[in-house]
Amino acid sequence: MSVPPYVPVLPTRPHAAAAYRALASDVQRQVAPLWTLPPRPGMLPKTLAERVAKEAGAIAAAQRLGSGWLDAPFADDVEAAVLADVLTSEWWDYRNLRPVTGPGRPRAQQSLALAAARHREDGLGIRVRLPGDWNDRTATDVAVLLDRLPSGHPADLFLDLATVLSDRPDAAKEALRALDTLIPLTSWRTVTVAAGGFPEPPDDFREGVPYEAPRTDWETWHEIRHSERSYLPRLRYGDYGIHPATYVTQTPPVRGGGPPWGILRYTTARAYHLSKVPHGKQYDDANRQAAQGLTGLADFRGPEAGAGERWLRDRAEGSVGTGNHATWNQVGNVQHMTFLVRSLGEVSPLC
């Protein structure tokens, strides 16, 4: 499996799948998402099975022409049993998705992913969370997982730093401590470091006042890349798209749920930009002004940059509707993923 350089951690929600499908073909070929099923505590087994089958099927369809992974990191033993009935070993046949598990998870979820990987005789993704300081005991748990694979079976490492904002100045140092311990455990087929960089909106977030935040996750990744480790040429970049890392941990709202406002998001070389937009056609002027604020940025790349920029241009001019949460999330991720692919193409390779 040829793996692209960019691995966004995306929720298995329709707007994320639509964003991936909307990428230009040359961009999409450089993107290999790590799709993440959300937690659904207390859901009846039959309903859970139906939801998982629908979401996993939609993601598999979206990945028809490209590679990716599918993870269920929040499944407990009961939920994992339901997943095993839906995502059987045979389900993964002829699909461009690979199973993922990780240390510290219920054994049932680990067994599901291991069985699927052994059945396919293909890669198993191992996702190691590092929301704070590195603990060497985690490496022991990873080694135990690897021992459950046949000798020589390919494995892919995902070091998940979760949220990396300016309050984590040591994130790169802790990531390197983890990588220095994990890399020698096996001949990893791929190695990805992922972090969430878009922040939650501030408490005083309001219409007409754009919010700007530094791209701390991007800076952290560059700090890792320039640490002179021998394994760095194998390193791939990952993030959580336009959402905070906590987004994939949230149970999707019921139809019609969610706040009465949304967010237009834009990524530039130096910063993340957020503008609050109210929900509803009656707020057309406020929504248009929010789009104008983003298209007026000195670093706005213009409509020729991609579908996300074209939508923002059209919204700023009033030639498309106000949109809704799904629209704002989709176009935000399209511009972000397109820009990340272009940016990674400009990063000098490590020799």
Secondary structure, DSSP 8 states (H G I E B T S, - for coil): ----SEEEEEESSHHHHHHHHHS-HHHHTTB--EEE----TT--HHHHHHHHHHHHHHHHHHTTTS-EEEE-TT--HHHHHHHHHHS-GGGGTT-SEEEEE-TTS-HHHHHHHHHHHHHHTS-EEEEEE-SSS--THHHHHHHHHHHTS-TT--EEEEEEEEE--TT-TTHHHHHHHHHHHHGGGS--SEEEEEEE-S----TT--TT--EEEE-HHHHHHHHHHTS--TTGGGEEEEE-TTS-GGGGGS----TT-S-SEEEEEEE-SSEEEEEEEESSGGGHHHHHHHHHHHHTSTT---GGG-HHHHHHHHHHHT-S----HHHHHHHHHHHHHHHHHHHHHHS----
